[in-house]
Amino acid sequence: MSQAQQQKIEQFIIFDDYGHVYYTLNEDKKQITLLINSLISDYLIGGNDTNNNSIILSKNYKAKFKTVINKPKIRFVVLYPNSSNQPHVWDQMALDLLQLGERLWESLDLTEKITLYWNSNSNIMDGNNENSNNLDILEEKFRPYFKVKYEEILNKNSKKLLINGNMGPDIKQKANQAYNNNSKQGKSNSNKKNTTGNKSRKWNIDGSLDESGVDANGLDFSQTPDDAEHTSNNATSNKELIQDIDSSEFGGRNANGDFLIKEVDDLLSDTQLTKKTNKNDSSKSTGIFNLLQNKFLGNKKITDEDLSQVTKKFEKNLIAKNVAPEVANYLMSQIKKDLVGSTTANWTSVESTAKESLSKTLTTLLTPGVSIDLLHEIQKKRRLDPSSPYVFSVVGVNGVGKSTNLSKLAFWLLQNNFKVLIVACDTFRSGAVEQLRVHVENLAELTDSTHVRGSKNTRGKSGNDFVELFEAGYGGSDLVTKIAKQAIKYASENKFDIVLMDTAGRRHNDATLMSPLKTFAEQAKPDKIIMVGEALVGTDSVQQAKNFNAAFGKNRNLDFLIISKCDTVGDMLGTMVNMVYATHIPILFIGVGQTYTDIRTLSVSWAVNTLLSY
């Protein structure tokens, strides 16, 4: 759907007089919420139930509604622009949507199904019952069919609006631009080589290939000679890509000149969470209908039985978002401990009260109980003992992104004018040293545009005067401890501020691989041990975190967590909760991509809101 189309109909909603929302077309907006509350107060609750008339709600918006007599009454509402030009086109479009919704509702016998559903749930006003959106037929049949027909109505009327000049200047410009782009695209496609001989491929259930014969022009990505020459002429060197990195993308300096990394909600809340909201069409939003719910809910003493159905719903949602069952069970027990015997506030349901309690518990769990002001700690140690570098060790299972996130840490520390020594303590995995060497070369170029890749610094090492690689080849676990101690001594002698030690990835459930960590921690004595865990791992993250936290001996634990690959999981952020629950170790940063600027501090409110969303 084009942006122009999205701005034509602000909202289409189906709900009942108890505040249960069955369908919403678009996500809630504050202005739209206020307008619909006004409509409910002045026309619906007030009993002025004239159907299909256009109601002017404000200078910019009108509404139409339809009521299906039922117990409770079912309301269909359309909110649309109050346009001075061609108002009959908008009115007809709104009426078409009302009629579409009503016909589809009746054809699926939803009035009868809703009545039977609520008759079987006697506590309709308690907030204990499942939300009506859980009726499968709404998701399986009503939603997809309505969306198809809705877009047909928009396409039909958008032509009239464009012809009659009824679109605003911005929308009209975009519509004309889209038309011109389509025309150009058509000409461009006509000049492409004929690929009608290609066929799309399908595999039968037995694994055999089924060539369907369907035209597959869109699957042909081969280049013509001219295309290849153009690609070659516009190839971007690795150096240019590195120099395009803008440190302001992921942080900024405070009044003291310290470079601080942004919170994650500055990046992801407007992308992944919004995508999730749009994907579900905000069908489960209840903000618009607080006025109706407030009319019936509140002042109820909460029992264990009241919470059982609500906590089952919450638990199912959390487990679907990668929260481990044992962690979800703990969170539900905290809700019951917090609420049983208490009374809901005025006009507040049991479910909303329980959700607030869950939000509070998650917030407490994810909020660090110790200081995570690393810059302050580093600066303090360097002032007290300038000859002693601040030492980090990065650990984790195989493939979670330890080396990449270590390099992101290095880039952040370089922004704060620290001199960084990166140490290759992964002496087991083939290519581990070479991988770090590439990162060091990249970081050297970012700190000094004159740096030549592959050249040595004044000490004969990879890197430059700001960032350097300390390496000693490959070998066994004894070599790891030896390299670590030598690197710290070297850093002290050459006045490095920071030592970042990479380590080999290891399976958390293999005692043979985990045991060397204790010796490593005792010999190297890092100031901070950071575990990198990936958001993709899911419920096994509980055991991973527990095993690594216990691997360093009785007197040593993990200090911080970095959760990588958070850009790949959408709202499935359960790994964060699992690892903090298992270790009580705070999250220092989360990874949101593959470049050196793709790292953020955790916004607890963003994480909690994401986990509690549906």
Secondary structure as GFF3:
##gff-version 3
##sequence-region A 1 614
A	DSSP	alpha_helix	3	6	.	.	.	ID=ss1
A	DSSP	beta_strand	11	16	.	.	.	ID=ss2
A	DSSP	beta_strand	21	24	.	.	.	ID=ss3
A	DSSP	alpha_helix	30	39	.	.	.	ID=ss4
A	DSSP	pi_helix	40	44	.	.	.	ID=ss5
A	DSSP	beta_strand	55	56	.	.	.	ID=ss6
A	DSSP	beta_strand	61	68	.	.	.	ID=ss7
A	DSSP	beta_strand	74	81	.	.	.	ID=ss8
A	DSSP	alpha_helix	87	107	.	.	.	ID=ss9
A	DSSP	alpha_helix	110	119	.	.	.	ID=ss10
A	DSSP	three_ten_helix	132	134	.	.	.	ID=ss11
A	DSSP	alpha_helix	136	137	.	.	.	ID=ss12
A	DSSP	pi_helix	138	142	.	.	.	ID=ss13
A	DSSP	alpha_helix	143	163	.	.	.	ID=ss14
A	DSSP	alpha_helix	169	190	.	.	.	ID=ss15
A	DSSP	beta_strand	199	203	.	.	.	ID=ss16
A	DSSP	beta_strand	209	215	.	.	.	ID=ss17
A	DSSP	three_ten_helix	217	219	.	.	.	ID=ss18
A	DSSP	alpha_helix	225	233	.	.	.	ID=ss19
A	DSSP	alpha_helix	238	243	.	.	.	ID=ss20
A	DSSP	three_ten_helix	247	249	.	.	.	ID=ss21
A	DSSP	beta_strand	251	253	.	.	.	ID=ss22
A	DSSP	beta_strand	259	261	.	.	.	ID=ss23
A	DSSP	three_ten_helix	264	266	.	.	.	ID=ss24
A	DSSP	alpha_helix	272	279	.	.	.	ID=ss25
A	DSSP	three_ten_helix	287	289	.	.	.	ID=ss26
A	DSSP	alpha_helix	290	296	.	.	.	ID=ss27
A	DSSP	alpha_helix	304	320	.	.	.	ID=ss28
A	DSSP	alpha_helix	325	339	.	.	.	ID=ss29
A	DSSP	alpha_helix	350	366	.	.	.	ID=ss30
A	DSSP	alpha_helix	374	384	.	.	.	ID=ss31
A	DSSP	beta_strand	390	395	.	.	.	ID=ss32
A	DSSP	alpha_helix	402	415	.	.	.	ID=ss33
A	DSSP	beta_strand	420	425	.	.	.	ID=ss34
A	DSSP	alpha_helix	432	447	.	.	.	ID=ss35
A	DSSP	beta_strand	467	470	.	.	.	ID=ss36
A	DSSP	alpha_helix	477	493	.	.	.	ID=ss37
A	DSSP	beta_strand	498	503	.	.	.	ID=ss38
A	DSSP	alpha_helix	511	514	.	.	.	ID=ss39
A	DSSP	alpha_helix	516	524	.	.	.	ID=ss40
A	DSSP	beta_strand	528	534	.	.	.	ID=ss41
A	DSSP	three_ten_helix	535	540	.	.	.	ID=ss42
A	DSSP	alpha_helix	541	549	.	.	.	ID=ss43
A	DSSP	beta_strand	560	564	.	.	.	ID=ss44
A	DSSP	three_ten_helix	566	568	.	.	.	ID=ss45
A	DSSP	alpha_helix	574	583	.	.	.	ID=ss46
A	DSSP	beta_strand	587	591	.	.	.	ID=ss47
A	DSSP	beta_strand	599	600	.	.	.	ID=ss48
A	DSSP	alpha_helix	604	612	.	.	.	ID=ss49
###
